[in-house]
């Protein structure tokens, strides 16, 4: 397309947006201040049982010495005799594991995220993979202005702008966006709603640039095909039933139908302010994508449920494993959407941590879900979710690497921090062992990121990001919830301090408004 045609088409898109009531106004916000974090002193946990997440082995009566945010010694007895500068914490009877990582989160945005981050820390989360970036967030990271304070988990990875028709409408625009994000320091490319040609081109270009690609597989693309072409991580089992379609004996019929669906169009050139408009629309959908369920979706879903083929699903799992693909099921995200009308969500005591307007948004969206999606379609969604649990179990048995992630913040009925613990419980319902779930939130995140030298185990040289538990997490998943203390960057938070963080958020102190 020539540049004159592109300008003309872009002008037409802007005209449509203006008619819809959107106007672009340049708003200059003052730069956020540089964030300077304190450096931890010396800390030693004594008498603790160390859990090795690689094997589940337990080593009792150990001491762990930390300084400057790193583990500097692990052994028996007092590792710093006579050193009065060491803060000693008696951890006898407790179990020590690496800090939890939420490997699919949207904790950062344009507003103050401090409350959500504090909640995550209070629930033992010491690291998160941010799944939605922007030019601004990447710039703030470069200039040390990201609003991540002391009482917060570490940012482990972040992409640039989500690839949608607004930033990647065609191959030419998509490649330009990928190259720009590489130049801006993005850790990976996040795929949203794009066409099949765009996805294929992005995967090839990202591979050339040495950038991983993660996110959503478009309905027009088979998940195994995406994995074989180099998609590093697939989120939400697809989404849009991507993994379940691959596991269906009716896959050829479903693929022909999905391949013929129209793609969403966007402007022919990228304009930065349109990314914000895309975010506006997406935020409304993100609360509960299931509200968008159409009759054809339900018809296909009925076929998927009826035609599930376990043997085929195991072949899919083996193909994903061979391709080096990682899966991030975010089961709680699927459940909170597909079963949003379950009264248990509306009664969750953790809702007290959320702003009243957010809770009301979730309630109103749920009412809309019930009104717009017929009871029969909602029953199919419940069957679909049960099948998702089964697929996760098969993937685990076949050795597909997986990560624990919750998809907080923005998703309906998901309270930051608590949502990852809900994910633990859903993984347990799928049949995964407590050790496997512990691995998915600790050592597997380190492996995925290539950082096993600094995170994922309790060993000398690793980051001092740890969770102290009141029960053995390898025996039952409930013990993953029994947090007695958290160490973040060498700073110790006992149970009273963690509870104080929660109460601060409940009182409205610093939560995202």
MARLUMBA-192800 format. One record per residue: x, y, z of N, C-alpha, C in turn. Coordinates in steps of 0.1 Angstrom, whole numbers, plus 2048, in hexadecimal, padded with zeros to 3 digits. Atoms other than C-alpha are relative to their C-alpha. Layout:
BEGIN
XYZXYZXYZ/...
This chain:
BEGIN
8097F480080080080080980C800/7F87F480080E8227F77FD80980B/8017F87F481383D8117F48097FF/80C7F88017F78538037F37F8803/80C8087FD7DE8368058007FD80F/8008027F17EA82F8297FB80C808/8047F47F97E58538337F08017FF/80F7FF8037C28538237F87F6809/80780B7F87B883283580180480F/7FE7FC7F27C683F8567F680C804/8097F57FD7B285F8537F27FB801/80D8067FF79384A84D7FE7FA80E/8018067F379A83686D7FE80B80B/8027F67F779E8568807F3807800/80D7FB80277E8638727F67F8807/8098097F976C84487F80180280F/7FE7FF7F277B8488A17FA80D805/8057F37FC77286D8A27F17FF801/80F80280074E8648997FB7F880C/8048087F474E84B8B680280780D/7FF7F87F47578678CE80E800805/7F28007FC77D8628D080780B7FA/7F87F58057938808CD80E7FE807/7F28017FB7B98808D180580D805/7FB7F47FA7C789A8E880E7FC806/7F38027FB7EC89C8EF80180480F/7FF7FD7F17F089991580E7FD804/7F38017FC81289F9238007FE80F/8008037F281688E94580E802805/7F27FE7FB83389795C8067F2802/7F880D7FF84E87C95C7FF7FB80F/8008067F384C86497980E802806/7F27FF7FA8698689928087F37FE/7F780C8008878519917FD7F880D/8028087F58818349A880D7FA805/7F48057FA89D82C9C07FC7F780C/8038097F689A80D9D580B7FE80A/7F68037F68AB8069F68077F37FE/7F880C8018C67EC9F87FF7F980E/8038087F38BF7D0A1280D7FE807/7F48047F88D77C9A2E8017F1801/7FE80F7FE8DF7A7A3D7F47FA807/80C8077FB8C378FA448047F1800/7FE80F7FF8C576AA507F37F9805/80A8097FB8A9751A528067F4806/7FA80B7FA8B1735A6A7F67F5803/80880B7FD8A4712A707F57FC7F6/80B80280A890711A508027F37F8/7FF80B8098896F4A397FF8057F2/7FF7FB80E8946FCA157F97F67F7/80780880A87E6EF9F98078027F3/7FA7FF80D8906E79D87F57FE7F6/80B80280A8766EE9BD8037F77F4/7FD80880B8896DA9A47FC7F1802/80280E7FD8846B99B67F67FE80B/8098017F486E6C09D58087FC80C/7F88057F488B6B69EC7FF80B80B/8017F77F48896C5A0F80D7FE808/7F48007F88A86CFA227FD80880D/8057FA7F389F6D6A4780C807807/7F77F97F78B06EDA6080B8077F9/7F67F88088C2704A487FF80F804/7FF7F27FF8CD728A4B8028067F3/7FE7F980D8CB740A2E80480F803/7FB7F27FE8E0760A2F7FF8087F4/8027F780B8D877DA1980680E803/7FB7F27FF8E879FA127FF8077F3/8017F880C8E27BA9F97F67FA7F6/80A8058098C47A79EA8047F37FA/7FC80D8058D77879E38037F680B/7FD80A7F68DB7669F580F7FE7FF/7F28018008FF764A008057F4808/7FC80D7F98FF744A157F47F8803/80A80A7FC8EB725A1B8077F5807/7F980A7F88F570CA367F97FD80D/8058047F38F16FFA5980580A80A/7FB7F87F58F2714A7980180F7FC/7FF7F18028FB739A7B80B8037F6/7F77FD80C90B744A5A80780D802/7F97F37FD916766A6980280280F/7FF7FF7F1921760A8D80780D804/7FA7F37FB927780AA07FC80C7F8/8037F580991A796A847F3806805/80C7F97FA9017AEA967F88077F6/8087F980B8F77BEA757F67F77F9/80A80A8068E479EA6B7F3800807/80D8027FA8BF79EA717FD7F17FF/80380F7FF8B777AA7C7F17FD802/80E8047FF89576BA767FF7F1803/80180E7FD88D74AA877F47FA7F7/80A80680987B735A6C7FF7F1802/80280E7FD87A714A7E7F27FB7FD/80E80580385D6FFA727FA8057F3/8057FA80C85A713A528077FA7F4/7FB80580C86070AA2E80380C7F7/7FB7F5809874721A168007FC7F2/80180280E86D7239F180480D7F9/7FE7F480787773B9D67F48087FF/80C7F78028607599D17F77FB7F5/80980480B8417539BC80180A7F5/8007F880C8407619997F27FF7F9/80C80080882076C9888048037F2/7FA7FF80D82A7659647F68057F5/8097F980980C7769547F880A808/8067F67F88037979647FF80D7F8/8017F38067F97BA95A80080B80B/7FF7F87F38047CC97A80380E7FD/7FC7F28038127EB9697F78077F5/8087F880A7FF80695680380F802/7FD7F17FF7FC82C9547FD80580D/8037FA7F37EF8309778097FA80B/7F88047F47FC82999A7FD7F1803/80280E7FE80180399D8047FB80E/7FA8047F380F8039C17F87F6808/8088097F77F17F39D27FF7F27FA/80080E8067EF7D69B980D7F9802/7F38067FE8147D09BC8027FC80E/7FF8037F28127D19E27F87F3803/80880C7FE7F67B79E18087F47FB/7F980B80580B7A19CB80B7FB809/7F58037F68287A39E37FA7F980C/8068067F481179BA007FC7F27FF/80480E80380777B9EF80C7F87FB/7F480880382B7709EA8068017F2/7FB7FE80D83077C9C780C80A800/7F37F88008547899C38048047F2/7FC7FD80E85578B99D7F47FF7F7/80B80180983D7909808058037F2/7FE7FD80E83D78F95A7F58097FB/80A7F780482B7AE94E7FD7FD7F1/80580580E8167A592F7FB80B7F7/8057F580880D7C792280980C802/7F77F47FE8277E291C7FB80B7F7/8037F480882880390A80E8077FE/7F47F880284281C8FC80380780D/7FE7F97F383D82F91D8067F780B/7FB8087F684381293480E7FB7FD/7F280480386280792180980B802/7F87F57FD86F82A92380280280F/7FF7FE7F286882C9488097F5806/7F680A7FB87B80B94E80E8057FC/7F27FC80489981993A80580B809/7FC7F57F88998389507FD7FF80F/8028037F28928279717F4807806/80B7F87FB8708389747F37F7801/80C8097FE8598199757FC80180E/8057FE7F284381D9937FF7F3808/7FF80C7F884E7FE9A580980380C/7F97FC7F48578069C88057F5808/7FA80A7F78657F39E67F77F5802/80980A7FC8467E09EF7F97FA7F3/80580480D8427CF9CD8097F47FB/7F880A80784D7B09B98098067F5/7F77FC80A8687B399F7FA7FE7F2/80480280E8607B997A80A7F77F9/7F780A80686E79B9698018017F0/8007FE80F8657A29447F58097FC/80A7F88058517BA9308018027F1/7FF7FE80F8477BE90B7FE80F7FD/8057F380483F7DD8F77F18007FF/80F7FF80281D7E68EA7FB7F37FB/80780C8058057C98E57FE8017F1/80280080F8047BF8C07F17FD7FD/80E8008047E17C68B47FE8067F2/8027F980C7D27D389480480F801/7FC7F27FF7DA7F68A280F8027FF/7F27FF8007FF7EF8A48077F67F6/7FA80A8098037D288B7F47FB7F7/80B8038097E77D48718047F87F4/7FB80880C7FC7C685580E7FC803/7F28057FD81E7B585280A80C801/7F77F48008307D684A80080780E/8027F97F38227E78698057F880C/7FC8097F58287C987F80F7FF801/7F28017FF84C7C687680680D805/7FB7F37FB8527EB87C7FE80180F/8028007F28427E789E8097F7808/7F78097FA8577C98A780E806801/7F27FA8008777DB89D80180C80A/8007F47F786D7FA8B18007FB80F/8008057F28657E58D080E7FA804/7F28057FD8877D48CD80980B803/7F77F47FE8987F68CB7FD80680E/8047FA7F38848018EA8037F780C/7FC8097F58907E38FF7F67F7804/80A80A7FC8727CD8FF8067F2802/7FB80D7FD8797AB90E7FA7F57F7/80780A8098607998F77F58077F9/80B7FB80884579F8DE7F37FA805/80D8067FC82179B8EA7F68017F5/80980180A80878F8D17F2802805/80E7FF7FD7E479A8D37F77FB7F4/80980480B7CA79A8B78078047F3/7FA7FD80D7DD7988967FC7F57F6/80380A80A7D978687580B7F67FF/7F780B8017EA76686C80D8057F9/7F37FB806803777853808808809/7F97F87F780B79086D8087F880B/7FA8097F681277588880C7F97FA/7F580880682876187080C80A7FE/7F57F780383C78086680780580D/7FB7FC7F484078B88A8097F5806/7F780B7FB84D76989580D7FF7F9/7F380180786776987A80980C803/7F87F47FE87278D88080580080F/7FC8017F28737888A680B7F6802/7F580A7FF8887698A280D8067FB/7F37FA8068A177D88C80680A80A/7FC7F67F78A27988A78047FA80E/7FD8067F38A677F8C47F680480A/80A7FD7F68857898D47F67F4801/80A80A7FE86D76F8E37F28067FC/80E7FC8038487718D87F77F8809/80A8077F782C7698F17F28077FE/80D7FA80180776F8F37F57F77FB/80C8068057E87668E18027FA7F2/80080580D7E674F8C37F38037F9/80D7FC8077CC75D8AA7F87F47FD/80980B8037AE7478A48037F97F2/7FD80580D7BA74388080D7F77FF/7F38078007DB73288B7FF7F480A/80080C7F87DF70F89980B80280B/7F67FE7F57F27108BB80D7F87FD/7F480780380A6F58B08088077F5/7F97F980B81270889080780C806/7FA7F47FA8197288A580C7FC808/7F48057F88307148BC80B7FC7F7/7F58058098437048A080780C7F9/7FA7F580784872689080880980A/7F87F97F78587328B07F980880B/8067F97F583E73F8C88047FB80D/7F98057F484F73D8E97F67FC80B/8098027F683173F9007F28037FB/80E7FF80480B73A8FA7F880280D/8087FD7F47F474A9147F27FB7FF/80E8037FF7D273F91F7FC7F37F8/80380C8087D471E90C7FB8047F2/8047FC80D7CF7318EC80280F7FD/80D8047FA7BA7458F47F67FB7F5/80B8038097997418E28007F17FD/80180F80179A71B8E880B7FB7F6/7F68058097BA7188D38057F2802/7FB80E7FD7C86FA8E57F57F67FF/80B80A8017A66EA8E77FC7FD7F2/80280380E7A16ED8C280A7F67FB/7F58098057C26DC8BC7FE7F2806/80280D7FA7B76C08D37F27F97FC/80D8058057966BA8C08017F77F4/80080980B78F69E8A97FA8077F4/8067F880B77B6B889580980C7FC/7F77F580279A6CE8928008057F1/8007FC80E79A6CE86B7F48097FD/80C7F88027766DB86A80180D807/7FF7F47F877C6F488680B80A7FA/7F67F780679C7018757FB8077F4/8057F980C78B7078547F780B804/80A7F67FC77071B86680880C806/7F87F57FA78972F87B8098077F7/7F77FA80A7A073585E7F880A7F8/8087F780878374684C7FA80C807/8057F47F977A75F86880780C7FC/7F97F380478078385F80980580A/7F77FB7F679D79486F7FC80F803/8037F27FB79A7B588280A8097F9/7F87F78077A77D286E80480C809/7FB7F47F87BA7F187A80580A7F6/7FA7F68097CB81086C80C7FB7F9/7F58058087E580B85180E805805/7F37FC7FA80081E8647FE80180F/8018007F280881E88980180E805/8007F37F97FF83D89D8007FC80F/7FE8047F280A83B8C27F3802808/80C7FE7F77EA84A8D07F57F67FD/80A80B8037D582E8BF8037F4809/7FD80A7F77E78168D67F780280D/8087FD7F47D58288F37F17FD7FE/80E8038047B48258E17FD7F1800/80180F8007BA8008DC7FF7FB80E/8008047F27C17FD9017F3802806/80E7FD7FA7A080E9097F67F67FD/80A80A80478C7F68F58037F2806/7FC80C7FB7A07D89017FD7FF80F/8038007F179C7E29267F27FC803/80E8047FE7767DE9227FE7F17FE/80180E80377A7BC9138077F780A/7F88087F87957B092A7F97FC80D/8078047F377E7B19497FA7F37FF/80580E80276C79393A7FE7FE7F1/80280280E7727899167F47F77FC/80B80980375776F9197F38077FD/80C7F980473D78A9167FE8027F1/8007FF80F74678B8F17FC7F37F9/80480D80673A7678EC7F48027F6/80A80080A7267648CC7FA7F27FE/80680E80370F7478C08097F77F9/7F680880872A73B8A880B7FB80A/7F68047F674373A8C57FA7F4808/80680B7F872B7248D97FE7F37F8/80180C80972470D8BB80D7F97FF/7F38078017497078B68047FA80D/7FC8057F374E7038DB7F97F2803/80780D7FE7346E78DC8077F57F8/7F980A8077476D58C180D7FD807/7F38027F97686DA8D47FE7F780C/8038087F47596CB8F47FD7F27FC/80580D8047496AE8E280B7F87F9/7F78088097676A58CC80E800806/7F28017FA7846A78E68067F27FE/7F980C80379D68D8DD80D7FF808/7F58007F77B66848F980D7FC7F9/7F48048077CE6728E280680B7F7/7FB7F58097CF68F8CA80680B809/7FB7F57F77D46A78E880E7FC805/7F38047FC7F26938F380A8027F4/7F87FD80C8006968CF80380F800/7FE7F17FF7FB6BC8D280A80480A/7F67FD7F580D6BD8F380E7FC7FC/7F380480482A6AA8E58068097F6/7FC7F780A82C6C18C880480E806/7FC7F37F982C6E08DE80D7FE808/7F48027F98476D18F480C8007F7/7F580280A85D6C88D680380E7FA/7FD7F38068596EC8C980680A80A/7FB7F77F68656FA8EA7F680B805/80B7F67FC84470C8F17FD7FE80F/8058007F28397169147F2804800/80E7FD7FE81571891F7FE80780D/8047F87F48077319387F17FF801/80E8038017E472393E7F780B805/8087F67F97D77409557F27FB802/80D8067FE7BB72995F7F6809808/8097F77F97AD7429787FA80B7F8/8057F680A7AA75B95C7F47FA7F8/80B8068077957439487F47FD809/80B8037F77807399667F880D803/8077F37FC77975D9717F88067F4/8087FB80C76D76594D7F57F67FD/80A80980575B7459447F67FC80B/8098037F574B7409677FE80D808/8007F37F97497659707F3801809/80C8007F972575F97C8007F780C/7FF8087F47317479977FF80A80C/8027F77F47257589B880D801808/7F38007F874774F9C880980C7FD/7F87F580475876A9B47FB80D807/8067F37FA7407869C080180080F/7FF8007F274477A9E480F7FF805/7F28017FC76A7799E480480B80A/7FC7F67F677678AA0480C8097FB/7F57F88057957969F17FB80C7F8/8057F480777F7AF9DE80180D808/7FE7F47F87847C69FB80D8087FD/7F47F98047A67CE9ED7FF8087F3/8027FA80D7987DB9CC7F880D802/8097F47FF78A7FE9C67F27FD7FD/80F8038027647FF9C87FC8017F2/8047FE80E76280B9A48047F47F8/7FB80C8087767ED9987F77F4803/80980B7FD7607D49AB7F28027F9/80D7FE8077417E599D8017FD7F1/7FD80380E7507E297A7FF7F17FE/80080E8017557BD9807F17FB801/80E8047FE7317B998D7F88037F4/8087FC80B7227CC9708047F87F3/7FB80880C7377B99567FA7F2802/80580D7FE72B7999667F18007FD/80E7FF8047077A49637FE8007F1/80180080E70D7AC93F8037F27FA/7FD80D80571C78A93A7F47F7801/80C8087FE6FD7799487F58047F6/80B7FB8096E678F9338037FD7F1/7FC80180E6FA78C9128027F17FC/7FC80E8037057679147F57F7805/80A8097FB6E974E9158057F5809/7FD80A7F66E87339308077F47FA/7FA80B8076F071891780E8027FC/7F27FC80470F72A90B80980180C/7F87FF7F471A73092F8037F2805/7FE80E7FC71670B93680B7FA7F7/7F580580972C70391880E806804/7F47FA7FB74671B9268067F980C/7FC8087F47477079468067F37FC/7FA80C80674C6E793280E8027FA/7F47FC8067676F991F80B80180A/7F67FE7F677970293F8047F3806/7FD80E7FB7776DE94C80A7F97F7/7F780680A7876D392C80E807800/7F37F97FF7A26EE9308097FA80C/7F98077F57AB6DE9528067F37FB/7FB80D8057AE6BC94180C8027F7/7F57FD8097C46CB92680D803807/7F47FC7F87DC6DA9408067F4806/7FB80D7FA7DF6B89518077F87F5/7FA80880B7E76A792F80D8077FD/7F37F98038016C292780A7FE80A/7F68037F58116BD9498067F27FF/7FB80E8028136979448097FE7F5/7F880180C82269C92280D809800/7F47F97FE83D6B392F80080E7F9/8007F38058316D492080480A80B/7FC7F67F58436F09347F580A802/80B7F77FD82970694580480A80B/7FE7F57F682972695A7F3804807/80B7FB7F98127339757FE80F7FE/8037F180280175496C7F1802803/80E7FE7FC7E07649767F980A7F7/8067F68097DA78195D7FA80C808/8037F47F87D579A97980980B7FA/80A7F77FB7D07BA9777F78047F4/8097FC80A7B17C49647F57F67FD/80A80B8037A07A29607F680080C/80B8007F677F79F9728027F580A/7FF8097F577E78F99480E7FC804/7F28047FD7A478E99680680A809/7FA7F77F67B379E9B580F7FD7FF/7F28028017D97A39B18057F880C/7FA8087F57ED7899C57F77F4803/80980B7FD7CF7749CF7FD7F87F4/80380880C7C976B9AB80A7F67FC/7F780B8037E97589A87FE7F4809/80380B7F77E07449C67F37F87FB/80C8078067BE73C9B58057F87F4/7FA80880B7D37319978067F3805/7FA80C7FA7E67199AE7F57F5802/80B8097FD7C470A9B97FA7FA7F3/80580580C7B87079958097F57FA/7F680A8057D86F598A7FF7F3808/80180C7F77D36DD9A87F37F97FB/80C8068057AF6D799B8027F87F3/7FC80780C7BE6CE97A8077F3802/7F980C7FD7D16B398B80F801801/7F27FE7FF7F46C298D8047FF80F/7FB8027F28096B99AC80480D806/7FB7F47F98126D39C680E8047FC/7F37FC8048366D19BC8008067F2/8007FB80E82E6D69977FB80F800/8057F37FF81A6F59A180B80A805/7F57F87FB8377029B680A8037F5/7F67FE80B84E6FD9987FB80B7F6/8067F780A83771098180180F804/8007F27FB83972F99780E804805/7F27FD7FB85F72D9A080A7FC7F6/7F580480887971998E7FD8017F1/80380080E86671796D80080E7FA/7FF7F280486373D96B80F8037FD/7F27FD80188973F9708057F97F3/7FC80780C88E7259547FB8077F4/8067F980B87773793D80880D7FC/7F97F380288975894280F7FE7FE/7F18028018AC74894180780580C/7F97FA7F58B47539648017F780C/7FF8097F58B973497880D802809/7F47FC7F88DB7429847FC80A80B/8037F67F68C975D9987F27FF806/80E8017FA8A575199F7FC7F27FE/80680D8028907329A38047F680A/7FC80A7F58A27209C080680880C/7FB7FA7F48AE7279E380F7FC801/7F28038018D47279DD80880D801/7F77F58008F273D9E28018067F2/7FF7F980D8F47589C77F28047FA/80E7FD8058CE7599C17FB80C806/8067F57FA8B97779C67F97FD80D/8078027F38AB77B9E97F18037FF/80E7FF8028877779DE7FA7F2804/80480D7FA87775C9F37F3801807/80D8017F9857750A038027F680B/8008097F4855741A267F27FB802/80D8077FF839728A2A7FE7F980D/8038087F4828718A487FE7F17FE/80280E8038246F7A378087FB7F4/7F880580B8366E0A1E7F88017F3/8077FD80D82C6EC9FB8007F47F7/7FF80C8088356CA9EC7F57F6803/80A80A7FC81A6B89FF7F28047FC/80D7FC8057FB6CD9F780180E7FC/8007F28067F46EC9E37FB80A80A/8057F67F67E26FCA0180C807807/7F57FB7F8804701A1180780C7F8/7FB7F580880E7199F47F980D805/8087F47FC7F4731A0380580480E/7FD7FD7F280272FA2780D807802/7F47F880081B74BA2580280680E/7FC7FB7F382D753A4580980D7FE/7F77F480284576DA368058007F1/7FB7FE80E85477AA1580D808801/7F37F8801877786A0D8008057F2/8007FA80D87879E9F080D809800/7F47F880289A7AB9E580880180D/7F98007F48A87A2A077F980680C/8087FA7F688D7B4A1B7F67F6805/80980B7FA87979EA337F3807804/80E7FC7FC8537A2A367FA7F4808/80780B7F884478EA537F18017FD/80E800802820785A547F980D803/8077F47FB8167A4A6780380B7F5/7FE7F680A8277BAA4D7F97FE7F3/80880480C8177A7A307F1804802/80E7FC7FE7F57ACA407FE80F800/8017F18007FC7D1A458008057F2/8017FC80E8037D4A207F27FE7FA/80E8038057E17C4A187F780B806/8097F67FA7D07DCA3180280E7FA/7FD7F38077E17FAA217F88017F3/80780080D7D37F09FF7F1800802/80F8007FD7B07E8A0E7FB80E804/8047F37FC7B080BA1C80180A7F5/7FF7F880B7B78199FA80D8077FE/7F37FA8017DB8229FE8087FC7F4/7F780380B7EC8249DD7FA7F67F6/80580A80A7D580C9CA7FD8077F3/8037FC80E7D08109A47F2805800/80E7FB8017B282799F7FD8037F2/
